[in-house]
Amino acid sequence: MYFKAILLLPVLIGLGGCLGNDTERGIAGAAGGAVISGATGGSPVTGAVIGGAAGYFCRDLNVPGCRNE
């Protein structure tokens, strides 16, 4: 169950690079994390927190393609 969520995390981070600022990436990450976590049997709230944090902080972590416009 958690293995599937871990495999899908790079997808969220990759899609986060298409958005213009940290807030947009955080919202998209939270939504995506909640959906993916719920679909894999996890807690949507936990997925939203992790996805939102990944989206918001991807630029600070120097993820390629994740920069503000």
Chimera marker file (.cmm) of the C-alpha trace (Angstrom):
<marker_set name="trace">
<marker id="1" x="0.000" y="0.000" z="0.000" r="1" g="1" b="0" radius="0.5"/>
<marker id="2" x="2.684" y="2.519" z="0.991" r="1" g="1" b="0" radius="0.5"/>
<marker id="3" x="4.901" y="1.208" z="-1.784" r="1" g="1" b="0" radius="0.5"/>
<marker id="4" x="2.377" y="2.401" z="-4.388" r="1" g="1" b="0" radius="0.5"/>
<marker id="5" x="2.181" y="5.839" z="-2.799" r="1" g="1" b="0" radius="0.5"/>
<marker id="6" x="5.971" y="6.132" z="-2.750" r="1" g="1" b="0" radius="0.5"/>
<marker id="7" x="6.125" y="5.195" z="-6.431" r="1" g="1" b="0" radius="0.5"/>
<marker id="8" x="3.582" y="7.886" z="-7.304" r="1" g="1" b="0" radius="0.5"/>
<marker id="9" x="5.344" y="10.668" z="-5.382" r="1" g="1" b="0" radius="0.5"/>
<marker id="10" x="7.740" y="11.518" z="-8.261" r="1" g="1" b="0" radius="0.5"/>
<marker id="11" x="4.702" y="12.007" z="-10.487" r="1" g="1" b="0" radius="0.5"/>
<marker id="12" x="3.383" y="14.686" z="-8.132" r="1" g="1" b="0" radius="0.5"/>
<marker id="13" x="6.747" y="16.393" z="-7.950" r="1" g="1" b="0" radius="0.5"/>
<marker id="14" x="7.149" y="16.255" z="-11.737" r="1" g="1" b="0" radius="0.5"/>
<marker id="15" x="3.738" y="17.774" z="-12.320" r="1" g="1" b="0" radius="0.5"/>
<marker id="16" x="4.499" y="20.431" z="-9.733" r="1" g="1" b="0" radius="0.5"/>
<marker id="17" x="7.119" y="21.904" z="-12.061" r="1" g="1" b="0" radius="0.5"/>
<marker id="18" x="4.391" y="22.980" z="-14.478" r="1" g="1" b="0" radius="0.5"/>
<marker id="19" x="2.948" y="25.489" z="-12.030" r="1" g="1" b="0" radius="0.5"/>
<marker id="20" x="4.069" y="29.078" z="-11.528" r="1" g="1" b="0" radius="0.5"/>
<marker id="21" x="4.757" y="29.486" z="-7.803" r="1" g="1" b="0" radius="0.5"/>
<marker id="22" x="5.108" y="27.641" z="-4.510" r="1" g="1" b="0" radius="0.5"/>
<marker id="23" x="1.476" y="28.124" z="-3.506" r="1" g="1" b="0" radius="0.5"/>
<marker id="24" x="0.093" y="26.685" z="-6.745" r="1" g="1" b="0" radius="0.5"/>
<marker id="25" x="2.440" y="23.696" z="-6.494" r="1" g="1" b="0" radius="0.5"/>
<marker id="26" x="1.469" y="23.183" z="-2.853" r="1" g="1" b="0" radius="0.5"/>
<marker id="27" x="-2.253" y="23.166" z="-3.630" r="1" g="1" b="0" radius="0.5"/>
<marker id="28" x="-1.792" y="20.800" z="-6.575" r="1" g="1" b="0" radius="0.5"/>
<marker id="29" x="0.425" y="18.556" z="-4.465" r="1" g="1" b="0" radius="0.5"/>
<marker id="30" x="-2.116" y="18.452" z="-1.653" r="1" g="1" b="0" radius="0.5"/>
<marker id="31" x="-4.949" y="17.566" z="-4.029" r="1" g="1" b="0" radius="0.5"/>
<marker id="32" x="-2.914" y="14.936" z="-5.817" r="1" g="1" b="0" radius="0.5"/>
<marker id="33" x="-1.582" y="13.490" z="-2.573" r="1" g="1" b="0" radius="0.5"/>
<marker id="34" x="-5.075" y="13.155" z="-1.119" r="1" g="1" b="0" radius="0.5"/>
<marker id="35" x="-6.421" y="11.443" z="-4.235" r="1" g="1" b="0" radius="0.5"/>
<marker id="36" x="-3.505" y="9.047" z="-4.581" r="1" g="1" b="0" radius="0.5"/>
<marker id="37" x="-3.426" y="8.212" z="-0.881" r="1" g="1" b="0" radius="0.5"/>
<marker id="38" x="-7.163" y="7.563" z="-0.827" r="1" g="1" b="0" radius="0.5"/>
<marker id="39" x="-6.936" y="5.402" z="-3.947" r="1" g="1" b="0" radius="0.5"/>
<marker id="40" x="-4.180" y="3.263" z="-2.446" r="1" g="1" b="0" radius="0.5"/>
<marker id="41" x="-5.991" y="2.733" z="0.859" r="1" g="1" b="0" radius="0.5"/>
<marker id="42" x="-4.143" y="5.359" z="2.905" r="1" g="1" b="0" radius="0.5"/>
<marker id="43" x="-5.351" y="8.433" z="4.710" r="1" g="1" b="0" radius="0.5"/>
<marker id="44" x="-6.294" y="11.279" z="2.353" r="1" g="1" b="0" radius="0.5"/>
<marker id="45" x="-5.350" y="13.820" z="5.035" r="1" g="1" b="0" radius="0.5"/>
<marker id="46" x="-1.852" y="12.382" z="5.369" r="1" g="1" b="0" radius="0.5"/>
<marker id="47" x="-1.529" y="12.269" z="1.586" r="1" g="1" b="0" radius="0.5"/>
<marker id="48" x="-2.600" y="15.890" z="1.330" r="1" g="1" b="0" radius="0.5"/>
<marker id="49" x="-0.059" y="17.002" z="3.927" r="1" g="1" b="0" radius="0.5"/>
<marker id="50" x="2.799" y="15.099" z="2.281" r="1" g="1" b="0" radius="0.5"/>
<marker id="51" x="1.794" y="16.104" z="-1.249" r="1" g="1" b="0" radius="0.5"/>
<marker id="52" x="1.323" y="19.737" z="-0.275" r="1" g="1" b="0" radius="0.5"/>
<marker id="53" x="4.704" y="19.870" z="1.425" r="1" g="1" b="0" radius="0.5"/>
<marker id="54" x="6.389" y="18.202" z="-1.556" r="1" g="1" b="0" radius="0.5"/>
<marker id="55" x="4.796" y="20.699" z="-3.937" r="1" g="1" b="0" radius="0.5"/>
<marker id="56" x="5.513" y="23.734" z="-1.801" r="1" g="1" b="0" radius="0.5"/>
<marker id="57" x="9.130" y="22.908" z="-0.984" r="1" g="1" b="0" radius="0.5"/>
<marker id="58" x="10.229" y="21.369" z="-4.303" r="1" g="1" b="0" radius="0.5"/>
<marker id="59" x="11.968" y="24.598" z="-5.371" r="1" g="1" b="0" radius="0.5"/>
<marker id="60" x="13.815" y="24.815" z="-2.043" r="1" g="1" b="0" radius="0.5"/>
<marker id="61" x="14.990" y="21.223" z="-2.534" r="1" g="1" b="0" radius="0.5"/>
<marker id="62" x="16.342" y="22.078" z="-6.018" r="1" g="1" b="0" radius="0.5"/>
<marker id="63" x="14.057" y="19.682" z="-7.883" r="1" g="1" b="0" radius="0.5"/>
<marker id="64" x="14.748" y="20.112" z="-11.626" r="1" g="1" b="0" radius="0.5"/>
<marker id="65" x="12.026" y="22.082" z="-13.390" r="1" g="1" b="0" radius="0.5"/>
<marker id="66" x="10.610" y="23.448" z="-10.140" r="1" g="1" b="0" radius="0.5"/>
<marker id="67" x="11.113" y="27.215" z="-10.217" r="1" g="1" b="0" radius="0.5"/>
<marker id="68" x="8.988" y="30.307" z="-9.875" r="1" g="1" b="0" radius="0.5"/>
<marker id="69" x="7.990" y="32.239" z="-12.961" r="1" g="1" b="0" radius="0.5"/>
<link id1="1" id2="2" r="1" g="1" b="0" radius="0.2"/>
<link id1="2" id2="3" r="1" g="1" b="0" radius="0.2"/>
<link id1="3" id2="4" r="1" g="1" b="0" radius="0.2"/>
<link id1="4" id2="5" r="1" g="1" b="0" radius="0.2"/>
<link id1="5" id2="6" r="1" g="1" b="0" radius="0.2"/>
<link id1="6" id2="7" r="1" g="1" b="0" radius="0.2"/>
<link id1="7" id2="8" r="1" g="1" b="0" radius="0.2"/>
<link id1="8" id2="9" r="1" g="1" b="0" radius="0.2"/>
<link id1="9" id2="10" r="1" g="1" b="0" radius="0.2"/>
<link id1="10" id2="11" r="1" g="1" b="0" radius="0.2"/>
<link id1="11" id2="12" r="1" g="1" b="0" radius="0.2"/>
<link id1="12" id2="13" r="1" g="1" b="0" radius="0.2"/>
<link id1="13" id2="14" r="1" g="1" b="0" radius="0.2"/>
<link id1="14" id2="15" r="1" g="1" b="0" radius="0.2"/>
<link id1="15" id2="16" r="1" g="1" b="0" radius="0.2"/>
<link id1="16" id2="17" r="1" g="1" b="0" radius="0.2"/>
<link id1="17" id2="18" r="1" g="1" b="0" radius="0.2"/>
<link id1="18" id2="19" r="1" g="1" b="0" radius="0.2"/>
<link id1="19" id2="20" r="1" g="1" b="0" radius="0.2"/>
<link id1="20" id2="21" r="1" g="1" b="0" radius="0.2"/>
<link id1="21" id2="22" r="1" g="1" b="0" radius="0.2"/>
<link id1="22" id2="23" r="1" g="1" b="0" radius="0.2"/>
<link id1="23" id2="24" r="1" g="1" b="0" radius="0.2"/>
<link id1="24" id2="25" r="1" g="1" b="0" radius="0.2"/>
<link id1="25" id2="26" r="1" g="1" b="0" radius="0.2"/>
<link id1="26" id2="27" r="1" g="1" b="0" radius="0.2"/>
<link id1="27" id2="28" r="1" g="1" b="0" radius="0.2"/>
<link id1="28" id2="29" r="1" g="1" b="0" radius="0.2"/>
<link id1="29" id2="30" r="1" g="1" b="0" radius="0.2"/>
<link id1="30" id2="31" r="1" g="1" b="0" radius="0.2"/>
<link id1="31" id2="32" r="1" g="1" b="0" radius="0.2"/>
<link id1="32" id2="33" r="1" g="1" b="0" radius="0.2"/>
<link id1="33" id2="34" r="1" g="1" b="0" radius="0.2"/>
<link id1="34" id2="35" r="1" g="1" b="0" radius="0.2"/>
<link id1="35" id2="36" r="1" g="1" b="0" radius="0.2"/>
<link id1="36" id2="37" r="1" g="1" b="0" radius="0.2"/>
<link id1="37" id2="38" r="1" g="1" b="0" radius="0.2"/>
<link id1="38" id2="39" r="1" g="1" b="0" radius="0.2"/>
<link id1="39" id2="40" r="1" g="1" b="0" radius="0.2"/>
<link id1="40" id2="41" r="1" g="1" b="0" radius="0.2"/>
<link id1="41" id2="42" r="1" g="1" b="0" radius="0.2"/>
<link id1="42" id2="43" r="1" g="1" b="0" radius="0.2"/>
<link id1="43" id2="44" r="1" g="1" b="0" radius="0.2"/>
<link id1="44" id2="45" r="1" g="1" b="0" radius="0.2"/>
<link id1="45" id2="46" r="1" g="1" b="0" radius="0.2"/>
<link id1="46" id2="47" r="1" g="1" b="0" radius="0.2"/>
<link id1="47" id2="48" r="1" g="1" b="0" radius="0.2"/>
<link id1="48" id2="49" r="1" g="1" b="0" radius="0.2"/>
<link id1="49" id2="50" r="1" g="1" b="0" radius="0.2"/>
<link id1="50" id2="51" r="1" g="1" b="0" radius="0.2"/>
<link id1="51" id2="52" r="1" g="1" b="0" radius="0.2"/>
<link id1="52" id2="53" r="1" g="1" b="0" radius="0.2"/>
<link id1="53" id2="54" r="1" g="1" b="0" radius="0.2"/>
<link id1="54" id2="55" r="1" g="1" b="0" radius="0.2"/>
<link id1="55" id2="56" r="1" g="1" b="0" radius="0.2"/>
<link id1="56" id2="57" r="1" g="1" b="0" radius="0.2"/>
<link id1="57" id2="58" r="1" g="1" b="0" radius="0.2"/>
<link id1="58" id2="59" r="1" g="1" b="0" radius="0.2"/>
<link id1="59" id2="60" r="1" g="1" b="0" radius="0.2"/>
<link id1="60" id2="61" r="1" g="1" b="0" radius="0.2"/>
<link id1="61" id2="62" r="1" g="1" b="0" radius="0.2"/>
<link id1="62" id2="63" r="1" g="1" b="0" radius="0.2"/>
<link id1="63" id2="64" r="1" g="1" b="0" radius="0.2"/>
<link id1="64" id2="65" r="1" g="1" b="0" radius="0.2"/>
<link id1="65" id2="66" r="1" g="1" b="0" radius="0.2"/>
<link id1="66" id2="67" r="1" g="1" b="0" radius="0.2"/>
<link id1="67" id2="68" r="1" g="1" b="0" radius="0.2"/>
<link id1="68" id2="69" r="1" g="1" b="0" radius="0.2"/>
</marker_set>
